[in-house]
Amino acid sequence: MTRTTYRCTCGALLKFAQDLEKESGIATRSWKCTDCGTPVPGQIAEKVRHQHPS
């Protein structure tokens, strides 16, 4: 299975769950980049957050 990656507008490469931060205070899941706080598209964030470095 291939890994999902996402290049944030700040240039950070999001590959693993620790690269995402859950946005608090929102009923639905919403994720953002840990480096700059830019929102990450939900479908991509859900895939990335299930990946762990091994």
MARSE-685758 format. One record per atom (N, C-alpha, C): residue number from 1; x, y, z; atom name. Coordinates in steps of 0.2 Angstrom, whole numbers. Atoms other than C-alpha are relative to their C-alpha. Layout:
<recs>
<rec><k>NUM</k><x>X</x><y>Y</y><z>Z</z><a>CA</a></rec>
...
</recs>
This chain:
<recs>
<rec><k>1</k><x>4</x><y>-6</y><z>0</z><a>N</a></rec>
<rec><k>1</k><x>0</x><y>0</y><z>0</z><a>CA</a></rec>
<rec><k>1</k><x>4</x><y>6</y><z>0</z><a>C</a></rec>
<rec><k>2</k><x>-4</x><y>-6</y><z>1</z><a>N</a></rec>
<rec><k>2</k><x>7</x><y>17</y><z>-5</z><a>CA</a></rec>
<rec><k>2</k><x>-2</x><y>5</y><z>6</z><a>C</a></rec>
<rec><k>3</k><x>2</x><y>-5</y><z>-5</z><a>N</a></rec>
<rec><k>3</k><x>8</x><y>31</y><z>8</z><a>CA</a></rec>
<rec><k>3</k><x>-2</x><y>6</y><z>-3</z><a>C</a></rec>
<rec><k>4</k><x>2</x><y>-7</y><z>2</z><a>N</a></rec>
<rec><k>4</k><x>-1</x><y>47</y><z>7</z><a>CA</a></rec>
<rec><k>4</k><x>4</x><y>5</y><z>3</z><a>C</a></rec>
<rec><k>5</k><x>-3</x><y>-6</y><z>-2</z><a>N</a></rec>
<rec><k>5</k><x>8</x><y>63</y><z>8</z><a>CA</a></rec>
<rec><k>5</k><x>-3</x><y>6</y><z>-2</z><a>C</a></rec>
<rec><k>6</k><x>3</x><y>-6</y><z>2</z><a>N</a></rec>
<rec><k>6</k><x>3</x><y>81</y><z>7</z><a>CA</a></rec>
<rec><k>6</k><x>5</x><y>6</y><z>1</z><a>C</a></rec>
<rec><k>7</k><x>-4</x><y>-6</y><z>-1</z><a>N</a></rec>
<rec><k>7</k><x>13</x><y>97</y><z>4</z><a>CA</a></rec>
<rec><k>7</k><x>-4</x><y>6</y><z>2</z><a>C</a></rec>
<rec><k>8</k><x>4</x><y>-6</y><z>-2</z><a>N</a></rec>
<rec><k>8</k><x>6</x><y>111</y><z>14</z><a>CA</a></rec>
<rec><k>8</k><x>3</x><y>6</y><z>-3</z><a>C</a></rec>
<rec><k>9</k><x>-2</x><y>-6</y><z>3</z><a>N</a></rec>
<rec><k>9</k><x>7</x><y>129</y><z>8</z><a>CA</a></rec>
<rec><k>9</k><x>6</x><y>3</y><z>3</z><a>C</a></rec>
<rec><k>10</k><x>-6</x><y>-3</y><z>-3</z><a>N</a></rec>
<rec><k>10</k><x>21</x><y>133</y><z>20</z><a>CA</a></rec>
<rec><k>10</k><x>6</x><y>-4</y><z>-2</z><a>C</a></rec>
<rec><k>11</k><x>-5</x><y>4</y><z>2</z><a>N</a></rec>
<rec><k>11</k><x>31</x><y>119</y><z>12</z><a>CA</a></rec>
<rec><k>11</k><x>2</x><y>-6</y><z>4</z><a>C</a></rec>
<rec><k>12</k><x>-1</x><y>6</y><z>-4</z><a>N</a></rec>
<rec><k>12</k><x>30</x><y>106</y><z>26</z><a>CA</a></rec>
<rec><k>12</k><x>-3</x><y>-6</y><z>-4</z><a>C</a></rec>
<rec><k>13</k><x>2</x><y>6</y><z>3</z><a>N</a></rec>
<rec><k>13</k><x>28</x><y>88</y><z>20</z><a>CA</a></rec>
<rec><k>13</k><x>-4</x><y>-4</y><z>5</z><a>C</a></rec>
<rec><k>14</k><x>4</x><y>3</y><z>-5</z><a>N</a></rec>
<rec><k>14</k><x>14</x><y>80</y><z>30</z><a>CA</a></rec>
<rec><k>14</k><x>0</x><y>-8</y><z>-2</z><a>C</a></rec>
<rec><k>15</k><x>0</x><y>7</y><z>1</z><a>N</a></rec>
<rec><k>15</k><x>17</x><y>61</y><z>31</z><a>CA</a></rec>
<rec><k>15</k><x>-3</x><y>-4</y><z>5</z><a>C</a></rec>
<rec><k>16</k><x>2</x><y>4</y><z>-6</z><a>N</a></rec>
<rec><k>16</k><x>12</x><y>55</y><z>48</z><a>CA</a></rec>
<rec><k>16</k><x>-5</x><y>4</y><z>5</z><a>C</a></rec>
<rec><k>17</k><x>5</x><y>-3</y><z>-5</z><a>N</a></rec>
<rec><k>17</k><x>-1</x><y>58</y><z>62</z><a>CA</a></rec>
<rec><k>17</k><x>3</x><y>5</y><z>4</z><a>C</a></rec>
<rec><k>18</k><x>-3</x><y>-6</y><z>-4</z><a>N</a></rec>
<rec><k>18</k><x>11</x><y>69</y><z>72</z><a>CA</a></rec>
<rec><k>18</k><x>1</x><y>6</y><z>-4</z><a>C</a></rec>
<rec><k>19</k><x>-1</x><y>-6</y><z>4</z><a>N</a></rec>
<rec><k>19</k><x>12</x><y>81</y><z>57</z><a>CA</a></rec>
<rec><k>19</k><x>-7</x><y>4</y><z>0</z><a>C</a></rec>
<rec><k>20</k><x>7</x><y>-3</y><z>0</z><a>N</a></rec>
<rec><k>20</k><x>-7</x><y>85</y><z>60</z><a>CA</a></rec>
<rec><k>20</k><x>-2</x><y>2</y><z>7</z><a>C</a></rec>
<rec><k>21</k><x>2</x><y>-2</y><z>-7</z><a>N</a></rec>
<rec><k>21</k><x>-15</x><y>94</y><z>74</z><a>CA</a></rec>
<rec><k>21</k><x>-8</x><y>1</y><z>-1</z><a>C</a></rec>
<rec><k>22</k><x>8</x><y>0</y><z>0</z><a>N</a></rec>
<rec><k>22</k><x>-34</x><y>92</y><z>78</z><a>CA</a></rec>
<rec><k>22</k><x>-2</x><y>7</y><z>2</z><a>C</a></rec>
<rec><k>23</k><x>3</x><y>-7</y><z>-1</z><a>N</a></rec>
<rec><k>23</k><x>-43</x><y>109</y><z>77</z><a>CA</a></rec>
<rec><k>23</k><x>-5</x><y>-1</y><z>6</z><a>C</a></rec>
<rec><k>24</k><x>5</x><y>0</y><z>-6</z><a>N</a></rec>
<rec><k>24</k><x>-52</x><y>111</y><z>94</z><a>CA</a></rec>
<rec><k>24</k><x>-6</x><y>4</y><z>-1</z><a>C</a></rec>
<rec><k>25</k><x>6</x><y>-4</y><z>0</z><a>N</a></rec>
<rec><k>25</k><x>-69</x><y>117</y><z>97</z><a>CA</a></rec>
<rec><k>25</k><x>-5</x><y>-1</y><z>-6</z><a>C</a></rec>
<rec><k>26</k><x>5</x><y>1</y><z>6</z><a>N</a></rec>
<rec><k>26</k><x>-77</x><y>110</y><z>81</z><a>CA</a></rec>
<rec><k>26</k><x>-3</x><y>-7</y><z>1</z><a>C</a></rec>
<rec><k>27</k><x>3</x><y>6</y><z>-1</z><a>N</a></rec>
<rec><k>27</k><x>-89</x><y>96</y><z>81</z><a>CA</a></rec>
<rec><k>27</k><x>2</x><y>-6</y><z>-5</z><a>C</a></rec>
<rec><k>28</k><x>-3</x><y>4</y><z>5</z><a>N</a></rec>
<rec><k>28</k><x>-83</x><y>88</y><z>65</z><a>CA</a></rec>
<rec><k>28</k><x>8</x><y>0</y><z>1</z><a>C</a></rec>
<rec><k>29</k><x>-7</x><y>0</y><z>0</z><a>N</a></rec>
<rec><k>29</k><x>-65</x><y>82</y><z>63</z><a>CA</a></rec>
<rec><k>29</k><x>3</x><y>5</y><z>-5</z><a>C</a></rec>
<rec><k>30</k><x>-4</x><y>-5</y><z>5</z><a>N</a></rec>
<rec><k>30</k><x>-54</x><y>96</y><z>56</z><a>CA</a></rec>
<rec><k>30</k><x>7</x><y>0</y><z>2</z><a>C</a></rec>
<rec><k>31</k><x>-8</x><y>1</y><z>-2</z><a>N</a></rec>
<rec><k>31</k><x>-35</x><y>95</y><z>55</z><a>CA</a></rec>
<rec><k>31</k><x>3</x><y>6</y><z>-3</z><a>C</a></rec>
<rec><k>32</k><x>-4</x><y>-6</y><z>3</z><a>N</a></rec>
<rec><k>32</k><x>-22</x><y>108</y><z>52</z><a>CA</a></rec>
<rec><k>32</k><x>8</x><y>-2</y><z>0</z><a>C</a></rec>
<rec><k>33</k><x>-7</x><y>1</y><z>0</z><a>N</a></rec>
<rec><k>33</k><x>-3</x><y>108</y><z>49</z><a>CA</a></rec>
<rec><k>33</k><x>3</x><y>2</y><z>6</z><a>C</a></rec>
<rec><k>34</k><x>-3</x><y>-2</y><z>-7</z><a>N</a></rec>
<rec><k>34</k><x>7</x><y>108</y><z>65</z><a>CA</a></rec>
<rec><k>34</k><x>5</x><y>5</y><z>-1</z><a>C</a></rec>
<rec><k>35</k><x>-5</x><y>-5</y><z>1</z><a>N</a></rec>
<rec><k>35</k><x>20</x><y>119</y><z>57</z><a>CA</a></rec>
<rec><k>35</k><x>-3</x><y>7</y><z>0</z><a>C</a></rec>
<rec><k>36</k><x>3</x><y>-7</y><z>1</z><a>N</a></rec>
<rec><k>36</k><x>9</x><y>134</y><z>52</z><a>CA</a></rec>
<rec><k>36</k><x>-7</x><y>1</y><z>1</z><a>C</a></rec>
<rec><k>37</k><x>7</x><y>-1</y><z>-1</z><a>N</a></rec>
<rec><k>37</k><x>-9</x><y>130</y><z>56</z><a>CA</a></rec>
<rec><k>37</k><x>-5</x><y>0</y><z>-5</z><a>C</a></rec>
<rec><k>38</k><x>5</x><y>0</y><z>6</z><a>N</a></rec>
<rec><k>38</k><x>-16</x><y>129</y><z>39</z><a>CA</a></rec>
<rec><k>38</k><x>-4</x><y>-6</y><z>0</z><a>C</a></rec>
<rec><k>39</k><x>5</x><y>6</y><z>0</z><a>N</a></rec>
<rec><k>39</k><x>-31</x><y>118</y><z>37</z><a>CA</a></rec>
<rec><k>39</k><x>2</x><y>-5</y><z>-6</z><a>C</a></rec>
<rec><k>40</k><x>-1</x><y>5</y><z>5</z><a>N</a></rec>
<rec><k>40</k><x>-28</x><y>102</y><z>28</z><a>CA</a></rec>
<rec><k>40</k><x>-6</x><y>-3</y><z>-2</z><a>C</a></rec>
<rec><k>41</k><x>6</x><y>3</y><z>2</z><a>N</a></rec>
<rec><k>41</k><x>-41</x><y>94</y><z>17</z><a>CA</a></rec>
<rec><k>41</k><x>-2</x><y>-6</y><z>4</z><a>C</a></rec>
<rec><k>42</k><x>3</x><y>5</y><z>-5</z><a>N</a></rec>
<rec><k>42</k><x>-52</x><y>82</y><z>27</z><a>CA</a></rec>
<rec><k>42</k><x>2</x><y>-7</y><z>-3</z><a>C</a></rec>
<rec><k>43</k><x>-1</x><y>6</y><z>3</z><a>N</a></rec>
<rec><k>43</k><x>-50</x><y>67</y><z>15</z><a>CA</a></rec>
<rec><k>43</k><x>8</x><y>-2</y><z>1</z><a>C</a></rec>
<rec><k>44</k><x>-7</x><y>1</y><z>-1</z><a>N</a></rec>
<rec><k>44</k><x>-31</x><y>69</y><z>15</z><a>CA</a></rec>
<rec><k>44</k><x>2</x><y>-1</y><z>7</z><a>C</a></rec>
<rec><k>45</k><x>-2</x><y>0</y><z>-7</z><a>N</a></rec>
<rec><k>45</k><x>-29</x><y>72</y><z>33</z><a>CA</a></rec>
<rec><k>45</k><x>-2</x><y>-7</y><z>3</z><a>C</a></rec>
<rec><k>46</k><x>2</x><y>6</y><z>-2</z><a>N</a></rec>
<rec><k>46</k><x>-39</x><y>56</y><z>37</z><a>CA</a></rec>
<rec><k>46</k><x>5</x><y>-6</y><z>-2</z><a>C</a></rec>
<rec><k>47</k><x>-5</x><y>5</y><z>2</z><a>N</a></rec>
<rec><k>47</k><x>-27</x><y>46</y><z>27</z><a>CA</a></rec>
<rec><k>47</k><x>7</x><y>0</y><z>3</z><a>C</a></rec>
<rec><k>48</k><x>-6</x><y>-1</y><z>-4</z><a>N</a></rec>
<rec><k>48</k><x>-12</x><y>54</y><z>34</z><a>CA</a></rec>
<rec><k>48</k><x>0</x><y>-2</y><z>7</z><a>C</a></rec>
<rec><k>49</k><x>0</x><y>1</y><z>-8</z><a>N</a></rec>
<rec><k>49</k><x>-17</x><y>53</y><z>52</z><a>CA</a></rec>
<rec><k>49</k><x>0</x><y>-8</y><z>2</z><a>C</a></rec>
<rec><k>50</k><x>0</x><y>7</y><z>-1</z><a>N</a></rec>
<rec><k>50</k><x>-18</x><y>34</y><z>50</z><a>CA</a></rec>
<rec><k>50</k><x>7</x><y>-3</y><z>-1</z><a>C</a></rec>
<rec><k>51</k><x>-7</x><y>3</y><z>2</z><a>N</a></rec>
<rec><k>51</k><x>0</x><y>32</y><z>45</z><a>CA</a></rec>
<rec><k>51</k><x>5</x><y>2</y><z>6</z><a>C</a></rec>
<rec><k>52</k><x>-5</x><y>-1</y><z>-5</z><a>N</a></rec>
<rec><k>52</k><x>14</x><y>30</y><z>58</z><a>CA</a></rec>
<rec><k>52</k><x>7</x><y>-2</y><z>-2</z><a>C</a></rec>
<rec><k>53</k><x>-6</x><y>1</y><z>2</z><a>N</a></rec>
<rec><k>53</k><x>32</x><y>30</y><z>56</z><a>CA</a></rec>
<rec><k>53</k><x>2</x><y>-7</y><z>3</z><a>C</a></rec>
<rec><k>54</k><x>-2</x><y>7</y><z>-3</z><a>N</a></rec>
<rec><k>54</k><x>40</x><y>12</y><z>58</z><a>CA</a></rec>
<rec><k>54</k><x>7</x><y>-1</y><z>-1</z><a>C</a></rec>
</recs>
